[in-house]
């Protein structure tokens, strides 16, 4: 919060200056400019502004958005759930597709399934989300005509969410595939796996019982990082499909230097990241019960 507030304050401009630059001098007499700066506290010294904002925040007040002329909290209440739904659903799909494909690639190490999965993964990872979105729209809306134009947001379980979720899943599933494959191959070289093979255990039992659980620990860490980034950083996807979520709000607030709104977004993102890290930490004993005894 301190770093964001400081950088915005010393950026050389403020929301009032931006509004003035977009209008004419007749619309913005000096008295009106000074009155607006006084209203939002921009006429005060930096540390006084920081103390005022921190004091209001401790009392549960995020301030009032300059761009929308509304309290920040109600704006966030309408935007955050959309991005959370989209991000969590995309994370779920990334795990559902990524982990099995990563396991398959590791089981078929250096054979054709491994080569096909890795080649496809590297190709998909090279396509930016702002390119993938329009391409999928052209294919499924204009060519195949099996989907309507995906603009706006009417809920997670509607046709409008299919293409945004597809873009986020395709763009991020390669990360989980490669992490799962690398973790499984690392486990394959362990002493206890070689011991299990010498005892005559089947490859399937070794793979699913002795290798998968330990291999999922780094995968869950990566998935947690993906979850927070998908919730907070789907700016391109929300822009392409005109989804009124946190990504679009962050872009608008930053471009307009809406101090209270930017600060509100930063605080919410910080809380979501902390919650994501906590969920990942709590998942470790569930994935591998041996961790409870460490």
Buried (B, 14 or more C-beta within 10 A) or exposed (E): EEEBBEEBBEEEEBBBBBBBEEEEEEEBEEEEBEEBBEEBBBBBEEEEBBEEBEEEBEEEBBBBBBBBEEBBBEBBEEBBEBBBBBBBBBBBBBBEBBBEBBBBBBBBEEEEEBEEBBEBBEEBBEEEBEBBBEEBBEEBBEEEEEBEEBEEBEEBEEEBBBBBBBBBBBBBBBBBBBBBBBBBBBBBEEEEBEEBBEEEBEEEEBBEEBBBBBBBBBBBBBBBBBBBBBBBBBBBBBBBBEBBBBBBBBBBBBEBBBBBBBBBBBBBBBEBBEBBBEBBEEBBEEBBEEEEEE
